[in-house]
Amino acid sequence: MAKLIPFLDLKKINLRHEEAILDGVHKVLHSGWYILGNNVTVFESKFAEYCGTQYCVGVANGLDALELIIHAYNIGPGDEVIVPSNTYIASILSISATGATPILVEPDLLTYNLDPSKIEEHITSKTKAILVVHLYGQSCDMNPIREIANRYELKIIEDCAQAHGAMYNDQRVGNLGDAAAFSFYPGKNLGALGDGGAITTNDGTLFNKLNALRNYGSHKKYENLYKGYNSRLDEIQAPILSEKLKWLDQDNERRREISLYYLNNITNSSIALPTVQSGPESHVWHLFVIRVNHRNHFIEYMNRNNVQTMIHYPIPPHKQEAYKEWNDLVFPISERIHAEVVSLPISPVMEMEDIKRVVEVVNEYRTN
Ligand SMILES: *Cc1c(COP(=O)(O)O)cnc(C)c1O
């Protein structure tokens, strides 16, 4: 029996940094300072520099990062925010959490990202922002989106939870709108050993407000300017993230090599391969997502051949119980994507032998 090819080997990814991680944790332990200390500040400035922005604020997770941005821009009840209909649910939950109304817009079938030509018809007098999601690691087509946002004076909020390091022309995601949210959930391209998140921006006013909002609405202890949150990046996660940030470009390059190998060598006509819209740097391949008819049949076949796959995501947000009020709405492209997508294994620590085996198994798949 062939050995199991795991979907993602997080332990192997993190053990490459074992010494630096233990050293970082040791230093925090001995500093005696455990919340919002020097390690968070150092990571924030390194991550801002990496993204090309002036500011970065470390927060507790990616969902909070999004919600804090929306809240900080005073977007709430009675306001509308445009968001893709086929994103991970967190993008949409962040809007609902502020009391604003998410307005779902269909994606492009080939890139899986928001279709700029479909945005304008959904803009009303209540629209305050466009929340773009660089899904699966590919940057959205930002020029037409910016043009619309400028014309209607809307904020652009980026959900970069799957796209750390991706470029649009010569700019990094995180620096393509008014403010951007990142997640450092362990499985992301830049992952902590627990929850973590960050906001990047060039807006100094927003930066000041976010610094208070994440800390009970307070700049100065026991003086509260806003009804804030407790959402801070952990001091122990910060040195781990600073270390892993040094490797991010190299890891993303390896993901690109693997994806290129898949794209060039998977020749099975029953598989629809993912599309790269602009240059290779625009995609950091958080996930390698194919489309296939008879998905269950394909997944069972992959399991029988010891290749782990995942589905990102099996149920579209508008069909979730949590959004009962949308269950009767129809989003044909999203529904098709959710019914057909399968993610193949991809990670910077995958061995060549396993990559070749995935291609071989996929190429031998027959629909009957
Ligand atoms: C992971 C993810 C989030 C949420 O990040 P958490 O840190 O898990 O809260 C938001 N949006 C997208 C697209 C994600 O993939």
The ligand as a Gaussian input file, in Angstrom:
#p B3LYP/6-31G(d) Opt

LIG

0 1
 C       -8.882000      31.997000       8.006000
 C       -9.710000      33.035000       7.380000
 C      -10.308000      34.081000       8.127000
 C      -10.375000      34.083000       9.630000
 O       -9.161000      34.066000      10.280000
 P       -9.109000      33.527000      11.804000
 O       -7.743000      33.908000      12.258000
 O       -9.309000      32.055000      11.745000
 O      -10.174000      34.234000      12.558000
 C      -10.949000      35.089000       7.448000
 N      -11.053000      35.082000       6.106000
 C      -10.529000      34.096000       5.354000
 C      -10.665000      34.171000       3.868000
 C       -9.854000      33.038000       5.966000
 O       -9.359000      32.052000       5.204000

